[in-house]
């Protein structure tokens, strides 16, 4: 048989070499040798061409796509994520809202705390005054050196104050025997209180300037 | 693209599900196609491809960010497909003859929505024939052939996906090609 004759002169590893060639694994010399053989041996050429044809057929099927709702379905079937993550992502996705709510939070917070502070009774510290139920008493015969500021309470002066007396949101009672060397001032409204604050800051500044 | 994938993986590791949607969109066609060519059935392919992505998400902590994500994902999908092939009950193959009919198989029972032009129909028939021939390959040859010629991956990548030596990949590709040559040479 003719085929048998051709086959006999084929290298024993010719099929192996064809596959290596198809995988791009042959060196330059080996590739040259293979091609020379394929040109003279129609049987091996046919084998090679059939392999290439099979590969081309397989490759021709490679263009299918996943169904349209594929991603959606996957996402629906995932286990639920941690809460912190979804919260963090929400924060990231709404920067303006976050900034705005943070602003509101801080604003109401500071308003509330200053409101709280405003309602608290307080008095500048002096050794010889008596405090009774939000009323500050300067007892008879005592002398307080320095200014007294009372917030949200009253003051009764029976002794002597060597300085100014200021009452914010309260009343001052000066007994006949009582004596205040400086000014007595009552501040009851928020506006007045603000005015008083501004005035005292200005006074301080003026004092600092004068001292210089 | 790798940088984007890495970034997304890090977000997913922190538990961010939305980042995973990008990953699914990026790889869904490749993974679906792999499953389809391995299983030869759209319904099963979707089932297994879905499962592959869900497993990837659940096990994302075991994935090393410095490695190639696609290799890892392909490995999950390939293993799931092979498992499915092994479990598959051969009771309702589409090309099996229906009892009581003469020469009618399930393909002829499938309704075709709208009549297609002859050429298109022939092309579809050719595709079906090729798909059937791929399905006839034993799974170990089928997986390397699909990974190489459908997914167009390198021998090195295939070796990493299947966790077998590169020499074994080559042998399997050679044998798979030979089998396909015999099956397809008369077309």
Interface residues (C-beta under 8 A of the other chain):
Chain A: X15 X16 X19 X20 X22 X23 X25 X47 X50 X51 X53 X54 X55 X57 X58 X59 X60 X61 X62 X64 X65 X66 X67 X70 X71 X73 X74 X75 X77 X78 X79 X81 X82 X84 X85 X89
Chain B: X14 X15 X16 X17 X18 X20 X21 X24 X25 X28 X29 X31 X32 X33 X36 X37 X46 X49 X50 X53 X54 X57 X58 X126 X127 X130 X131 X134 X145 X149 X150 X151 X152 X155 X170 X173 X174 X177 X178 X180 X181 X183 X184 X185 X187
